[in-house]
Amino acid sequence: MPYFDAASSAPLHPVARQALLAALDEGWADPARLYREGRRARLLLDAAREAAAEAVGCRPDELTFTSSGTRALHDGIAGALAGRRRAGRHLVVSAVEHSAVLHAAAAHEAGGGTVSEVPVDSTGRIAPGGYAAALRDAPGPTALAALQSANHEVGTRQPVAEAAAECAEAGVPLLVDAAQSLAWGAVAGDWSLLTASAHKWGGPSGVGLLAVRKGVRFAAHGPADERESGRAPGFENIPAVVAAAASLRAVREESAAEAERLRELVDRIRTRVPRLIPDVEVVGDPERRLPHLVTFSCLYVDGETLLHELDRAGFSVSSGSSCTSSTLTPSHVLRAMGVLSEGNVRVSLPLGTLEEDVERFLGLLPDVVRRVRGQLGAPEQDEEVAARSAAPAAVSGPGGEEREDELVVDSLGKLCPIPVIELAKVIGDVPVGGLVTVLADDEAARLDIPAWCAMRGHEYVGERPADRGTAYRVRRRA
């Protein structure tokens, strides 16, 4: 069964498995003890730290092992903010950071700090000078800035080196979340702190990395502990740490050849999916992206149903769509990009993915999407065209001006993608220049109705509060 969700968690690398089993026998003792078993455990821990530091591009004494990538992010942000408390109370992040960063930012705000978000363009990339502008316009002195090296949902790589230079000029440390990119190479630029997570590159879960450059003011969060320089309290999981470092080194040795091979497979998906399936939007930067990840959104599709159908067909993929979330709110990444969220599919290929598996995925995907659209009663593309051509021409008033015809669609209580489907079904019932107002209380409509208008060539007039939910207004242009 092909597994296409490496961005969530990569399969355990064979080297990680071998190192883990060996370290279970050799690395069980307390590395802080001076007897033989403790010294052996300390040697394993030190060797793992040196290997991981080499991959990260830092000194071994700058690197701490944590219990997860999320823990590394939370501790890194809290420690840097606490260490620079006298310098300022402001935090700068991008609008597409991992939820762990945004949750840490929310906790900082709740504690009296301030936060600003750097916007991204429709590809998910920050603009040149974005961090310089955010630092300049901050409501007070900035203590820390955070930026991911590559996005976890759409694969877009960020200009970390440029942002780090902007932060350095302002005297502000930059924390880089390198969870998605570290397997493919070290992060360039003069960053100050860096975090990563072993299960993203084929190491065991439960191991994170936190690198803090010498000279960066840092105050460990919580009670003092002698382990890991006081930054990660508790007994080290030496077997998992050894396996994480060994697999990172192995993955790096394979990365150049695998990056080229997987990029070609991903390019195949990026190119062929829009040709095979109508009304699909491929999102993310087409060039400055991770080699193994592609994300696309399918109009008129329930994302949860689509993922279940693909699972039944033998393919494990993930989604950033609101339709697959228990909160029923759109992905903050897709929302920040302003792109279609419904029917969202993220394909992230693990090392060793077979070409025939990608071809089989491309072969069955059109039928799966067609079936899901049929279950929801979505209009066929030909039906939409026929409805528009059969609709009456625009009506003129007494002075020759175009009369405002308006149709109201009540989609209250209906979830993504039903409001957009109902809009598509009635747009042909108003004349060119006429208005359709969709009443909806599903958060995804705020993204998907404007995206539908852009895909169909209609004008999105805007939104306004309604007695219940929100009224979204669309003007027919064709």
VOGU-3710 file (C-alpha; in Angstrom, 3 decimals, decimal comma):
1> mpyfdaassa> 0,000/0,000/0,000  1,747/3,217/-1,131  2,319/5,675/1,703  2,324/9,261/0,400  2,375/11,245/3,671  6,068/11,580/4,489  5,584/15,237/5,458  3,563/14,053/8,466  5,912/11,253/9,385  8,426/9,379/7,245
11> plhpvarqal> 8,698/5,584/7,482  11,443/4,421/9,827  14,714/4,339/7,882  16,521/0,935/7,886  19,596/2,594/9,395  17,441/4,011/12,203  16,068/0,563/12,932  19,541/-0,988/13,089  20,930/1,805/15,274  17,926/1,686/17,581
21> laaldegwad> 18,229/-2,057/18,179  21,964/-1,811/18,811  21,587/1,156/21,168  18,900/-0,643/23,173  21,578/-3,085/24,217  24,396/-0,555/24,684  22,759/2,753/25,629  20,379/1,949/28,448  22,483/3,235/31,345  22,628/6,737/32,829
31> parlyregrr> 25,129/8,786/30,791  25,772/10,988/33,828  27,329/8,097/35,776  31,059/7,289/35,837  30,910/3,508/35,817  31,483/1,461/32,671  27,864/1,249/31,480  27,357/4,985/32,064  30,520/5,857/30,154  29,381/3,688/27,247
41> arllldaare> 26,010/5,457/27,192  27,767/8,848/27,324  29,940/7,912/24,339  26,842/6,993/22,316  25,075/10,222/23,290  28,119/12,382/22,465  28,621/10,660/19,098  24,967/11,190/18,215  25,198/14,854/19,180  28,282/15,357/16,999
51> aaaeavgcrp> 26,626/13,662/14,008  23,429/15,692/14,382  25,351/18,938/14,875  27,333/18,297/11,710  24,083/17,862/9,757  22,564/20,983/11,284  25,705/23,075/10,826  26,344/24,012/14,435  28,696/23,081/17,274  27,862/19,971/19,302
61> deltftssgt> 27,615/22,024/22,501  25,007/24,239/20,795  22,627/21,312/20,157  20,079/19,877/22,572  17,932/16,761/22,142  14,295/17,255/23,135  11,293/14,954/23,386  9,746/16,169/20,081  9,951/18,834/17,414  6,994/20,604/19,004
71> ralhdgiaga> 8,791/20,630/22,355  11,871/22,050/20,645  9,797/24,854/19,128  7,987/25,687/22,354  11,179/25,615/24,427  13,177/27,493/21,791  10,643/30,314/21,520  10,020/30,534/25,269  13,739/30,409/26,084  14,705/33,074/23,575
81> lagrrragrh> 11,858/35,361/24,625  12,765/34,930/28,296  16,458/35,481/27,626  15,741/38,712/25,735  12,933/39,977/27,934  14,808/43,196/28,666  15,344/43,790/24,933  11,640/43,660/24,094  8,364/41,777/24,302  7,499/41,532/20,620
91> lvvsavehsa> 7,551/38,349/18,507  7,488/38,243/14,695  6,317/35,118/12,827  5,152/34,349/9,312  1,465/33,735/8,640  2,148/30,150/7,521  4,199/28,839/10,450  3,455/25,440/11,933  0,628/25,480/14,470  3,177/24,780/17,232
101> vlhaaaahea> 4,757/28,185/16,556  1,381/29,935/16,401  0,324/28,307/19,665  3,548/29,510/21,299  2,851/32,988/19,905  -0,668/32,903/21,359  0,744/31,938/24,760  3,193/34,836/24,507  0,318/37,224/23,786  -1,691/35,815/26,678
111> gggtvsevpv> 1,270/36,598/28,915  1,320/40,244/27,888  3,593/40,121/24,855  2,792/41,252/21,329  2,935/39,348/18,037  2,894/40,373/14,387  2,549/38,120/11,343  4,436/38,574/8,081  2,043/37,923/5,167  2,769/35,604/2,258
121> dstgriapgg> 1,852/35,676/-1,420  -0,394/33,163/-3,180  2,496/30,660/-3,355  3,002/30,771/0,420  6,284/32,673/0,282  7,131/35,809/2,253  8,012/38,900/0,221  11,589/40,227/0,075  12,027/42,658/2,926  9,023/41,229/4,748
131> yaaalrdapg> 10,817/40,669/8,030  12,639/44,005/7,821  9,263/45,738/7,432  7,732/43,770/10,316  10,637/44,666/12,603  10,454/48,289/11,555  6,676/48,518/12,096  6,591/46,531/15,354  4,681/48,169/18,223  7,782/47,888/20,408
141> ptalaalqsa> 11,278/46,379/20,534  11,355/42,861/19,067  12,825/40,021/21,109  12,600/37,221/18,539  11,570/36,368/14,981  10,595/32,902/13,718  10,452/31,539/10,177  10,073/28,024/8,829  12,596/26,905/6,223  9,904/25,181/4,145
151> nhevgtrqpv> 6,159/24,930/4,536  4,687/21,710/5,841  1,445/21,911/3,837  2,469/23,177/0,393  6,253/22,670/0,319  7,227/26,273/-0,447  10,774/27,129/0,621  11,252/30,419/2,441  14,144/32,882/1,879  15,672/32,126/5,268
161> aeaaaecaea> 19,110/33,590/4,515  17,585/36,916/3,455  15,276/37,031/6,490  18,163/36,150/8,803  20,206/39,010/7,351  17,312/41,421/7,901  16,943/40,237/11,489  20,692/40,418/12,142  20,778/44,002/10,897  18,075/44,846/13,428
171> gvpllvdaaq> 19,862/42,922/16,187  17,058/40,348/16,481  17,717/36,574/16,618  15,893/34,378/14,096  14,540/30,945/15,032  14,181/28,581/12,056  11,771/25,649/12,061  13,670/23,216/9,797  11,476/20,170/10,419  10,503/19,720/6,765
181> slawgavagd> 13,792/20,635/5,102  16,624/19,289/7,270  16,620/15,909/5,525  17,439/17,678/2,245  20,304/19,834/3,487  21,537/22,316/6,066  19,708/25,623/6,410  21,634/28,510/4,882  21,980/31,907/6,498  22,974/33,449/9,794
191> wslltasahk> 20,150/31,951/11,868  20,297/32,040/15,670  18,137/29,104/16,745  16,960/26,035/14,819  14,548/23,205/15,537  13,750/19,911/13,831  11,999/16,591/14,429  13,475/13,139/13,775  10,317/11,429/12,571  10,219/13,800/9,592
201> wggpsgvgll> 13,390/12,252/8,108  12,845/8,604/9,015  14,124/8,635/12,576  12,045/7,431/15,524  9,303/9,616/16,915  9,920/11,347/20,224  13,211/13,028/19,308  13,543/16,721/18,522  16,530/18,994/17,970  17,061/22,469/19,379
211> avrkgvrfaa> 20,178/24,358/18,333  21,016/27,648/20,063  24,022/29,524/18,720  26,624/30,767/21,155  25,979/34,381/22,033  22,189/34,132/21,799  20,565/35,125/25,064  18,539/32,148/26,239  16,831/31,326/29,548  15,631/27,737/29,905
221> hgpaderesg> 11,907/27,466/30,563  10,775/25,756/33,767  12,703/24,407/36,768  16,449/23,947/36,393  17,756/20,525/35,371  21,296/19,280/34,786  20,358/17,282/31,662  20,987/18,653/28,154  22,531/21,896/29,410  19,384/22,517/31,420
231> rapgfenipa> 17,292/22,966/28,253  15,556/19,571/28,119  14,923/18,098/31,565  14,706/14,374/32,152  16,600/11,233/31,282  17,751/11,169/27,650  16,232/8,525/25,390  19,646/7,453/24,145  18,551/4,616/21,817  16,094/6,924/20,026
241> vvaaaaslra> 18,645/9,771/19,895  21,285/7,456/18,415  18,813/6,183/15,812  17,758/9,742/14,943  21,323/10,903/14,360  22,261/7,799/12,378  19,229/8,062/10,111  19,793/11,796/9,543  23,315/11,107/8,352  22,095/8,243/6,115
251> vreesaaeae> 19,282/10,313/4,628  21,641/13,166/3,872  23,928/10,796/1,952  20,959/9,757/-0,191  19,353/13,183/-0,476  20,974/14,492/-3,657  20,042/11,509/-5,807  16,628/11,069/-4,184  15,801/14,776/-4,463  16,337/14,668/-8,214
261> rlrelvdrir> 14,312/11,485/-8,636  11,417/12,547/-6,395  11,281/16,021/-7,943  10,667/14,406/-11,320  7,824/12,321/-9,878  6,321/15,363/-8,161  6,605/17,383/-11,394  4,654/14,605/-13,066  1,850/15,001/-10,521  1,918/18,814/-10,698
271> trvprlipdv> 1,643/18,752/-14,485  -0,795/15,932/-15,076  -3,378/16,325/-12,306  -4,794/19,608/-13,764  -4,911/17,963/-17,196  -6,648/14,840/-15,953  -9,158/16,538/-13,644  -11,087/19,753/-14,384  -11,267/22,488/-11,747  -8,083/21,661/-9,861
281> evvgdperrl> -5,700/24,245/-8,410  -2,104/23,201/-7,693  -0,831/25,359/-4,825  2,614/26,317/-3,554  5,663/27,739/-5,300  6,275/25,794/-8,534  10,076/26,161/-8,337  11,239/27,107/-4,826  9,836/24,068/-3,076  10,690/20,804/-1,399
291> phlvtfscly> 11,435/18,056/-3,931  9,019/15,458/-2,564  5,830/17,406/-1,847  2,898/18,642/-3,947  -0,497/19,956/-2,877  -3,610/20,514/-4,960  -7,240/21,420/-4,290  -10,242/20,022/-6,160  -13,316/22,195/-6,630  -16,662/20,734/-5,504
301> vdgetllhel> -15,036/18,019/-3,406  -15,415/17,056/0,244  -11,819/16,570/1,360  -12,595/13,989/4,036  -14,548/11,825/1,615  -11,795/12,146/-0,993  -9,119/11,017/1,471  -11,259/8,064/2,576  -11,800/7,019/-1,056  -8,077/7,216/-1,762
311> dragfsvssg> -7,395/5,176/1,355  -9,798/2,508/0,125  -7,911/2,518/-3,166  -4,684/1,886/-1,261  -3,106/5,369/-1,060  -2,314/7,213/2,155  -2,348/10,980/1,648  -3,187/13,959/3,857  -4,931/17,297/3,561  -5,006/20,856/4,835
321> ssctsstltp> -8,666/21,187/3,941  -11,188/22,375/6,489  -13,348/19,447/5,448  -10,939/17,040/7,144  -10,520/19,010/10,363  -12,433/18,495/13,582  -12,523/22,285/13,993  -14,174/22,772/10,593  -12,035/25,836/9,923  -9,797/26,256/6,876
331> shvlramgvl> -6,100/25,544/7,123  -4,374/28,723/8,303  -1,754/28,148/5,603  -4,280/28,019/2,755  -6,149/30,950/4,280  -2,999/33,073/4,411  -2,288/32,201/0,773  -5,861/33,019/-0,264  -6,224/29,827/-2,324  -8,929/27,200/-2,701
341> segnvrvslp> -9,229/25,008/0,389  -11,895/22,477/-0,532  -10,852/19,034/-1,716  -7,277/19,679/-0,643  -4,776/16,821/-1,097  -1,133/16,825/0,011  1,100/14,195/-1,546  4,530/13,855/0,082  6,644/11,028/-1,255  8,992/9,106/1,068
351> lgtleedver> 12,441/8,011/0,002  12,287/5,044/-2,356  8,835/5,813/-3,785  8,292/3,752/-6,925  7,435/5,332/-10,277  4,714/2,729/-10,871  2,980/3,724/-7,633  2,822/7,368/-8,761  1,468/6,268/-12,143  -1,174/4,136/-10,461
361> flgllpdvvr> -2,160/7,090/-8,271  -2,548/9,320/-11,336  -4,558/6,607/-13,042  -7,190/6,215/-10,348  -7,420/9,821/-9,065  -9,753/11,165/-11,805  -12,367/8,455/-11,173  -12,163/8,988/-7,415  -12,697/12,756/-7,750  -15,525/12,245/-10,260
371> rvrgqlgape> -17,235/9,807/-7,906  -16,976/12,144/-4,906  -18,294/15,071/-6,935  -21,216/12,925/-8,094  -22,075/11,984/-4,510  -22,290/15,688/-3,627  -24,387/16,592/-6,681  -21,708/18,896/-8,078  -22,355/20,288/-11,571  -20,327/18,942/-14,453
381> qdeevaarsa> -18,234/21,552/-16,256  -20,354/21,137/-19,413  -23,511/21,741/-17,372  -22,123/25,031/-16,056  -21,220/26,225/-19,543  -24,659/25,298/-20,867  -26,370/27,099/-17,991  -24,406/30,263/-18,605  -25,050/30,284/-22,348  -28,780/29,648/-21,818
391> apaavsgpgg> -29,162/32,468/-19,314  -30,835/35,711/-20,465  -28,755/38,721/-21,386  -28,276/41,604/-18,988  -31,394/43,723/-18,440  -31,213/47,505/-18,881  -33,159/50,066/-16,926  -35,049/53,086/-18,357  -31,899/55,177/-18,747  -29,952/52,386/-20,390
401> eeredelvvd> -28,125/51,514/-17,169  -27,734/47,879/-16,195  -30,358/46,770/-13,708  -29,178/45,041/-10,549  -30,637/41,506/-10,536  -29,897/39,569/-7,375  -30,502/35,991/-6,312  -30,073/34,829/-2,715  -28,850/31,317/-1,930  -29,366/30,074/1,627
411> slgklcpipv> -26,469/27,727/2,473  -26,645/28,255/6,217  -25,770/25,142/8,166  -24,121/23,510/5,146  -20,447/22,612/5,140  -17,719/22,819/2,522  -18,082/22,350/-0,427  -21,900/22,636/-0,557  -22,088/26,497/-0,529  -19,840/26,671/-3,614
421> ielakvigdv> -21,754/23,885/-5,360  -25,039/25,710/-4,795  -23,500/28,941/-6,082  -22,285/27,187/-9,237  -25,734/25,729/-9,875  -27,536/29,101/-9,814  -25,013/31,536/-11,310  -26,570/30,944/-14,736  -29,995/31,986/-13,429  -29,014/35,669/-13,226
431> pvgglvtvla> -28,135/37,831/-16,225  -24,611/38,977/-16,909  -23,987/41,735/-14,385  -26,493/40,243/-11,953  -25,653/39,341/-8,380  -25,812/36,133/-6,389  -25,615/36,401/-2,609  -24,659/33,241/-0,759  -25,579/33,056/2,916  -23,160/30,699/4,671
441> ddeaarldip> -21,813/30,073/8,152  -19,034/27,671/7,134  -15,628/29,333/7,542  -14,306/27,669/4,373  -16,706/29,747/2,266  -14,606/32,828/3,016  -11,773/31,251/1,024  -13,569/29,083/-1,460  -16,145/31,494/-2,890  -13,499/34,096/-3,932
451> awcamrghey> -11,321/31,249/-5,262  -14,262/29,905/-7,284  -14,873/33,368/-8,742  -11,234/33,617/-9,841  -11,395/30,166/-11,442  -14,689/30,926/-13,214  -14,046/34,538/-14,245  -16,763/36,071/-12,073  -16,376/39,106/-9,818  -16,211/38,591/-6,083
461> vgerpadrgt> -17,912/41,712/-4,762  -17,207/41,081/-1,091  -18,790/39,941/2,141  -20,908/41,504/4,850  -22,382/40,283/8,133  -25,859/38,781/7,934  -28,469/38,052/10,593  -26,983/34,564/10,592  -23,576/33,794/9,165  -22,068/35,890/6,372
471> ayrvrrra> -23,405/37,126/3,041  -20,973/36,593/0,147  -21,791/38,570/-3,021  -20,805/37,466/-6,516  -21,393/39,306/-9,778  -21,799/37,218/-12,915  -19,313/38,311/-15,592  -19,696/35,611/-18,261
//
